[in-house]
Each structure stands twice: as C-alpha cells, then as structure tokens.
Amino acid sequence: MIEWIKSKLNLKVDFYNDTEYMKCIYDLMQHERVKSMGNYRQHGRINCLEHSLYVSYTSYLLSRRLGLDYILAARGGLLHDFFLYDWHVEKPYKGLHGFIHPNIALQNADKYFNLNEREKDIIEKHMWPLTIKLPKYKETFVVLLADKYCASIEMIGFRNRKNVHINERSIQDV
C-alpha cells in the first residue's frame, strides 16, 4: 500500500534537464542570497533551497499545463521561502514562523530583486489561509498548493530526494 501511495504522489522532478525552466530562474540562482538558502533546514532532511526548488518546479509544471504564467510561478515559487534563517533553531522575529515568514520572505526578496505585483502576491500569500488575505492571482494558488504538496511529501518522507542542489554547470549551460 505504501508503495502505491508513493507512486501516486511522485511527480517527475528533473529541472536540471529542463532548459526552459532553468531560463526562468537563472538570474535568481546566480544570487548569493538565494544560494545561501541551502544553509537552512526546512523539512526533515530537506533544506530551504531544495524545498523552494521543488515548489518552484512543481508550480512551473502545473502552471504550464493550466495555461498560466509559468515563468512567474517558477520565480515566485523559488522565492516563496526566502526568509534566510533556520526557523528550527533561531527566532529572529516575534511571532510564529508559519504566520510571519511570508512577510519576511517578501521583504528580503523585494530588497534584492525587482518584483512585480504577482510575484509579491505569491510570496506574501503562499501560506494562505494563515496569511488571512486571499490570494489575487491563479499563480498564487498554484504555488500555495505546490508548497503544501511538497512540504507534505518532505515531512512524511515519502520521497527520498537526492542531488537536488543546483550545480554551477547546469546553470551555465542555460
């Protein structure tokens, strides 16, 4: 039964070989602060960069299939958890992480990148309904659903994800 469930939950994750996807996030992946997300644990053995890449790629695939702005979904998905601290260890901000990290991620992303309104909506509201304000765009709903899916898989441990760190060669080939 567990193997059947695993097979049903498994999305093909092969962003290294998806040059169209890599073009969407290329400039973000060049930034040292985005790379530093790999230093922070997210869910189980998954770090924040790995999680964000899974959310980003899942959002990209779903948005393409639905005829939505997949570039926007890929970029917003990558930056949705751009809060830059290990929430398991340190609490640099007051409040519960689940409620406050979207605003922290948005502040950080807005500081380092030129975001449009849709990207801001994705980052700020990816934890809806905890964020209370309803998302404005379909791509925001895609990213928030992809985030819940990926986080669930990571926390349950259904998928053993390996070699998900973006390597410099795959970025340079884009």
Backbone as a ProteinNet text record, in pm:
[ID]
protein_1_A
[PRIMARY]
MIEWIKSKLNLKVDFYNDTEYMKCIYDLMQHERVKSMGNYRQHGRINCLEHSLYVSYTSYLLSRRLGLDYILAARGGLLHDFFLYDWHVEKPYKGLHGFIHPNIALQNADKYFNLNEREKDIIEKHMWPLTIKLPKYKETFVVLLADKYCASIEMIGFRNRKNVHINERSIQDV
[TERTIARY]
82.1	0	87	192.1	280.2	344.3	387.5	449.6	350.2	225.4	122.3	102	95	78.7	198.5	318.7	439.2	433.1	390.8	386.5	284.6	175.4	72.2	115.4	198	240.8	364.9	427	555.5	540.2	586.2	597.4	740	757.3	891.8	962.9	1074	1149.3	1283.1	1292.6	1413.9	1442.6	1457.1	1475	1611.7	1709.8	1843.4	1837.9	1754.5	1747.2	1635.9	1565	1457.9	1512.7	1567.7	1633.9	1536.2	1412	1313.2	1289.3	1279.2	1263.3	1387.3	1503.7	1627.6	1641	1591.9	1595.9	1506.9	1398.6	1307.2	1372.5	1459	1514.9	1664.4	1722.7	1868.6	1924.6	1869.3	1924.2	1909.1	1799.3	1780	1883.5	1910.8	2004.8	2149.4	2177	2311	2337.1	2232.8	2243.9	2291.3	2388.8	2445.9	2342.8	2249.9	2147.5	2054	2021.3	1939.1	2017.9	2143	2227.3	2237.2	2238.2	2251.4	2130.7	2019.7	1902.4	1935.4	2038.9	2082.3	2142.6	2170.1	2228.1	2123.6	1996.3	1890.8	1801.7	1782.5	1697.5	1551.7	1475.5	1334.6	1245	1235.2	1150.9	1234.7	1250.9	1329	1471.4	1513.3	1649.7	1657	1548.5	1541.7	1575.7	1664.1	1695.6	1601.3	1611.3	1519.4	1533.6	1656.3	1676.2	1616.2	1640.7	1583	1430.3	1373	1227	1175.3	1240.4	1195.8	1209.3	1313.6	1329.1	1218.1	1181.3	1071.3	939.3	914.5	791.7	792	905	918.8	893.9	958.9	944.9	805	749.3	612.5	514.6	532.9	447.8	463.8	587	616.8	541.3	552.3	486.2	333.9	278.1	132.5	82.5	153.1	111.3	117.8	220.7	228.6	110.1	79.7	-31.3	-166	-178.4	-303.6	-311.4	-205.5	-204.2	-184.9	-121.3	-96	45.8	83	216.7	316.7	374.6	464.1	597.9	640.1	765.3	747	638.9	605.3	592.5	526.1	507.8	641.9	730	862.4	942.4	941.2	1018.5	959.3	828.4	763.9	780.3	772.5	791.6	931.1	1029.8	1167.4	1188.2	1121.5	1141.1	1037.7	945.2	837.1	886	996.3	1052.6	1190.1	1203.8	1329.6	1347.8	1326.3	1331.8	1471.1	1561.6	1705.1	1741	1677.2	1716.8	1665.1	1722.8	1677	1571.2	1448.4	1337.5	1330.6	1407.1	1410.4	1500.5	1596	1698.6	1682.1	1676.1	1672.4	1535.9	1502.2	1376.2	1409.4	1458.7	1499.2	1382.1	1260.6	1143	1038.8	955.8	848	733.3	675.3	559.9	590.5	486.4	501	549.6	646.2	708.6	606.7	510.8	412.3	332.6	315.5	239	325.4	451.3	532.4	630.4	670.9	777.3	740.1	613.2	584	620.6	593	627.6	778.7	847.7	994.3	1053.6	1001.8	1049.7	1023.9	908.4	875.7	969.7	995.5	1088.6	1226.3	1274.6	1407.1	1408.2	1307.7	1302.4	1291.4	1210.8	1192.9	1322.1	1401.3	1528.9	1632.6	1632.4	1735.6	1691.3	1560.7	1511.2	1401.7	1385.7	1280.2	1156	1066.1	948.2	828.5	746.5	620	510.8	391.6	282.9	244.1	248.6	210.9	313.6	441.4	545.3	531.7	503.2	482.7	363.8	256.2	137.4	169.2	246.2	284.5	361.4	462.1	547.5	468.2	394.6	323.7	208.8	145.7	23.6	35.3	157.9	172.9	130.4	113.5	69	-80.2	-153.9	-296.7	-357.6	-446	-524.7	-459.2	-339.6	-274.6	-249	-225.4	-197.3	-324.2	-437.2	-569.7	-611	-528.4	-564.6	-568.4	-676.6	-696.4	-600.6	-536.6	-451.5	-530.6	-464.5	-530.4	-519.5	-418.7	-388.2	-389.6	-422	-425.6	-289.4	-182.7	-47.7	-16.1	-71.8	-52.2	-114.3	-233.8	-298.2	-216.7	-161.5	-78.9	42	110.6	229.7	192.4	85.2	50	10.4	-55.7	-88.8	36.2	126.6	252.1	334.2	333.6	405.8	350.5	218.5	156.7	188.5	180.8	212.2	357.1	450.4	593.4	627.7	575.7	602.5	549	430.7	372.2	459.8	504.1	590.1	720.8	777.2	903.6	888.6	781.3	762.3	729.6	651.3	615.4	733.4	818.1	934.6	905.8	798.6	765.7	868.9	933.9	1027.9	1167.7	1260	1399.7	1462.8	1474.4	1525.4	1675.8	1740.1	1885.1	1932.7	2049.2	2115.9	2028.6	1960.7	1873.5	1940.9	2060.1	2127.7	2162.1	2126.9	2162.4	2313.8	2367.5	2511.6	2544.5	2662.9	2703.7	2702	2739	2743.3	2603.6	2502.8	2367.3	2317.5	2357.3	2319.2	2393.3	2520.1	2599.5	2553.1	2494.4	2450.9	2324.8	2255.6	2127.7	2152.6
-119.3	0	126.5	126.7	244	269.8	166	183.5	240.9	197.4	250.1	399.6	437.5	578.8	658.9	606.8	675.7	698.3	596.4	608.8	713.4	726.7	824.8	967.3	983.8	1116.4	1165.3	1078.3	1110.7	1192.1	1316.6	1397.9	1385.4	1383.2	1377	1510.3	1503.3	1623.9	1614.6	1683.9	1679.7	1818.1	1914.5	2051.2	2074.9	1991.6	2008.7	2001.6	1914	1892.7	1971.9	2051.9	2134	2275.3	2298.5	2427.4	2544	2520.5	2629	2672.4	2575.4	2607.4	2680.5	2630.3	2690.1	2835.4	2865.9	3004.7	3095	3040.2	3118.9	3165.1	3081.9	3111	3142.4	3147.5	3162.1	3278	3397.9	3514.5	3501.3	3441.6	3422.4	3325.6	3218.5	3117.6	3166.9	3276	3333.5	3414.4	3452.1	3539.8	3462.1	3517.6	3451.3	3428.5	3520	3504	3387.2	3367.6	3252.1	3123.7	3121.4	3003.8	2974.5	3081	3062.2	2991.9	2984.4	2913	2766.1	2714.8	2577.8	2555.3	2660.5	2650.2	2633.4	2643.7	2641.2	2519.6	2445.7	2326.8	2369.5	2292.9	2325	2215.7	2102.9	1991.6	1864.8	1804.4	1681.6	1703.7	1626.5	1638.3	1736.6	1798	1888.8	2030.9	2096.9	2235.6	2331.3	2456.7	2556.8	2573.2	2565.8	2577.4	2458.1	2338.1	2218.7	2227.9	2261.1	2273.6	2378.3	2492.5	2600.7	2562.6	2488.3	2440	2342.3	2253.7	2160.5	2234.6	2331.3	2409.9	2487	2547.4	2625.1	2539	2423.5	2338.9	2278.5	2238.3	2185.4	2292.9	2415.8	2528.2	2558.4	2551.7	2572.5	2470.1	2342	2236.4	2251.8	2276.1	2290.4	2413.5	2523.9	2647	2632.7	2566.2	2541.5	2458.8	2355	2266.9	2340	2435.1	2509.4	2634.6	2663.1	2780.2	2911.4	2904.5	3023.6	3074.7	3180.7	3238.2	3151.9	3054.7	2958.6	3020.5	3125.2	3193.3	3260.2	3329.2	3395.1	3292.6	3181.9	3078	3017.1	2994.9	2938.9	3034.3	3161.4	3261.9	3286	3302.5	3320.5	3198.9	3080.2	2956.9	2945.7	2990.4	2984.3	3080.9	3194.3	3296.3	3290.1	3196	3196.6	3179.9	3110.8	3092.5	3158.1	3274.8	3349.3	3427	3358.6	3424.5	3424.8	3337.1	3339.5	3321.8	3227.9	3187.5	3046.2	2975.5	2840.7	2853.3	2838.5	2857.4	2748.8	2640.9	2536.3	2575.4	2666.2	2699.5	2841.2	2936.6	3076.4	3138.1	3233.6	3306.6	3456.2	3503.5	3644.1	3742	3690.5	3776.8	3728.5	3819.7	3782.8	3720	3618.3	3554.3	3413.3	3341.7	3204.4	3204.9	3121.5	3118.2	3105.5	3015.6	2993.2	3117.1	3205.6	3328.4	3443.6	3450.4	3569.1	3552.9	3430.5	3415.9	3463.4	3460.6	3515	3663.2	3741.1	3883.1	3904.7	3823.5	3833.4	3795.4	3687.8	3645.6	3754.5	3818.7	3926	4045.3	4083.5	4194.3	4163.8	4042	4002.7	4001.3	3940.8	3930.4	4069.2	4154.9	4289.9	4372.1	4340.3	4409.5	4373.7	4249.2	4201	4190.6	4187.4	4165	4265.4	4290	4377.7	4291.4	4288.8	4202.4	4275	4200.3	4258.3	4222.9	4276.6	4258	4111.2	4035.5	3893.9	3814	3842.9	3774.2	3808.6	3934.9	3977	3903.6	3889	3819.2	3672.7	3609.8	3469.8	3455.1	3537.7	3526.4	3558.7	3667.2	3714.3	3622.9	3555.4	3481.5	3330.2	3279.9	3135.8	3051	3112.7	3039.3	3058.5	3112.2	3127.4	2991.7	2981.9	3086	3150.3	3106.4	3169	3317.7	3356.6	3497.1	3581.6	3521	3583.1	3644	3732.8	3795.2	3690.9	3690.3	3596.2	3627.5	3525.6	3549.4	3611.4	3698.9	3769	3695.7	3610.9	3555	3402.1	3345.1	3199.8	3138.5	3204.8	3153.3	3144.1	3235.3	3229.1	3101.7	3068.3	2944.5	2822.1	2824.5	2712.7	2695.6	2804.8	2795.9	2752.6	2806	2766.4	2619.1	2567.9	2425.2	2340.1	2385.3	2313.1	2310.1	2420.4	2427.7	2326.1	2317.6	2222.2	2078.7	2052.4	1918.6	1881.7	1968.6	1939.5	1926.8	2016.8	2010.2	1880.4	1838.6	1713.3	1594.5	1589.6	1479.2	1479.1	1597.3	1608.6	1568.3	1612.9	1582.6	1435.7	1378.5	1237.4	1148.8	1200.5	1124.4	1023.5	1045.7	953.9	953.6	1064.7	1072.4	1093.8	1012.4	1030.1	1112.6	1240.9	1331.1	1338.3	1317.2	1320	1413.2	1471.1	1552.6	1664.6	1732.1	1838.2	1974.3	1981.3	2110.3	2149.2	2270	2322.9	2326	2273.4	2282.3	2391.7	2445.4	2558.3	2522.6	2399.9	2360.3	2363.5	2316.9	2318	2460.2	2551.3	2691.7	2753.6	2722.6	2780.9	2734.1	2614.3	2558.2	2623.5	2699.1	2759.6	2869.2
0	0	0	83.2	90.6	-45.2	-114.4	-246.2	-347.3	-338.7	-427.9	-401.2	-273.6	-237.7	-288.4	-267.9	-316	-466.7	-540.3	-686.8	-731	-659.2	-694.7	-661.3	-558.6	-515.7	-589.2	-664.2	-725.1	-852.6	-849.3	-969.6	-1019.9	-1148.5	-1203.6	-1178.1	-1107.7	-1075.1	-1146.8	-1259.5	-1340.2	-1395.4	-1304.4	-1351	-1411.1	-1380.4	-1439.3	-1591.7	-1642.5	-1786.5	-1854	-1778.8	-1834	-1856	-1974.5	-2000.5	-1997.7	-2036.7	-2031.8	-1886.6	-1797	-1655.1	-1602.8	-1636	-1587.2	-1634.2	-1752.9	-1801	-1715.8	-1663.9	-1581.1	-1450.9	-1395.7	-1263	-1265.4	-1382.7	-1396.6	-1314.7	-1330.5	-1260.3	-1109.5	-1063.5	-919.9	-863.8	-938.1	-890.3	-890.5	-957	-955.9	-829.2	-759.8	-643.6	-520.5	-450.9	-333.4	-223.7	-205.9	-101.3	-133	-258.8	-296.3	-270.8	-310.9	-285.6	-135.8	-53.8	91.7	153.1	81	131.9	157.7	91.3	113.7	251.7	324	458.7	567.9	533	633.2	614.1	722.8	720.3	706.5	629.7	608.9	667.2	598	643.2	646.1	762.3	772.5	726.2	627.9	573.6	457.1	423.5	309.1	354.4	281	316	241.5	275.9	221.8	70	18.9	-125.4	-198.7	-146.8	-209.5	-211.9	-97.8	-89.4	-188.6	-192.2	-281.4	-427.9	-462.3	-599.7	-636	-543.6	-570.4	-588.2	-501.3	-512.9	-644.3	-676.3	-798.7	-922.3	-928.3	-1046.5	-1057	-943.9	-943.8	-990.8	-942.1	-982.9	-1131.2	-1178.3	-1320.8	-1406.2	-1369.5	-1447	-1445.3	-1327.2	-1315.9	-1391.8	-1378.6	-1446.5	-1598.1	-1647.2	-1792.1	-1838.5	-1763.7	-1801	-1796.8	-1703.7	-1687.9	-1775.5	-1850.5	-1936.7	-1861.4	-1746	-1664.7	-1690.5	-1622.5	-1637.1	-1560.2	-1627.1	-1563.4	-1524	-1592.9	-1555.5	-1420	-1404.9	-1279.5	-1166.3	-1191.6	-1090.3	-1050	-1146.4	-1116.3	-1028.5	-1063.7	-989.5	-850.1	-842.6	-712.7	-624	-684.8	-609.1	-550.9	-626.3	-576.2	-459.5	-462.5	-358.3	-245.2	-249.6	-150.9	-7.6	13.8	148.2	160.7	108.3	107.3	238.9	352.1	482.5	544	500.5	531.3	678.7	745.8	880.7	903.4	1000.1	1033.4	1142.2	1103.7	1196.6	1303.5	1288.1	1389.8	1506.5	1480.2	1577.4	1631.9	1542	1584.6	1557.7	1637.6	1621.6	1614.9	1499.2	1489.5	1485.9	1472	1464.8	1563.9	1611	1702.3	1624.6	1683.3	1622.1	1576.2	1541.3	1492.9	1348.3	1319	1187.3	1074.2	1088.7	983.3	946.5	1042.4	1019.8	969.7	1015.7	986.2	870.9	838	738	597.5	554.9	421.7	408.6	511.6	506	511.1	588.7	594.4	459.6	399.1	266.8	163.2	171.5	77.5	96.2	219.7	245.8	188.2	211.5	159.4	7.1	-52.3	-199	-261.7	-201.1	-253.6	-240.8	-141.1	-118.9	-226.4	-271.7	-363.4	-509.1	-533.8	-669.1	-704.1	-832.4	-881.4	-906.2	-809.6	-816	-875.1	-948.3	-993.4	-891.3	-911.4	-814.3	-797.5	-904.2	-895.1	-815.2	-837	-758.5	-610.4	-581.5	-442.2	-380.8	-456.4	-408	-378	-464.9	-443.3	-313	-294.2	-175.8	-48.7	-52.9	66.2	108.3	11.9	43.9	26	14.1	-8.6	111.8	227.5	346.6	374.8	277.5	297.2	332.5	427.1	491.5	615.1	653.9	769.6	747.9	622.8	593.2	585.6	601.3	604.9	470.4	413.5	285.4	174.6	100.9	-8.9	-124.6	-181.3	-298.4	-413	-490.2	-600.8	-733.2	-749.3	-880.7	-878.6	-993.3	-1006.3	-977.9	-1021.5	-999.5	-850.1	-770.6	-625.8	-570	-616.2	-572.1	-613.8	-733.4	-779.5	-687.4	-657.1	-571.7	-430.2	-375.8	-239.4	-233.2	-336.3	-339.9	-361.3	-447.8	-469.6	-340.8	-267.6	-140.5	-41.3	-30	63	20.8	-109	-160.6	-129.2	-165.6	-146.1	1.7	84.2	228.4	288	244.6	295.1	259.6	135.7	91.3	170.1	191.7	264.1	411	475.7	617.3	640.8	552	565.2	526.6	439.8	398	289.4	210.8	102.7	-7.8	-27.9	-138.9	-85.9	-134.2	-99.5	-210.3	-187.7	-290.5	-280.6	-391.6	-394.6	-504	-483.3	-584.8	-638.6	-550.1	-596.8	-595.4	-539.7	-540.4	-682.7	-718	-849.5	-857.6	-963.7	-978.6	-1079.2	-1065.4	-1149.2	-1297.6	-1330.8	-1471.7	-1533.7	-1459.7	-1516.3	-1535.8	-1449.1	-1464.5	-1583.4	-1597.7	-1705.1	-1842.3	-1850.8	-1978.1	-2032.2	-1948	-1989.2	-2090.8
[MASK]
++++++++++++++++++++++++++++++++++++++++++++++++++++++++++++++++++++++++++++++++++++++++++++++++++++++++++++++++++++++++++++++++++++++++++++++++++++++++++++++++++++++++++++++

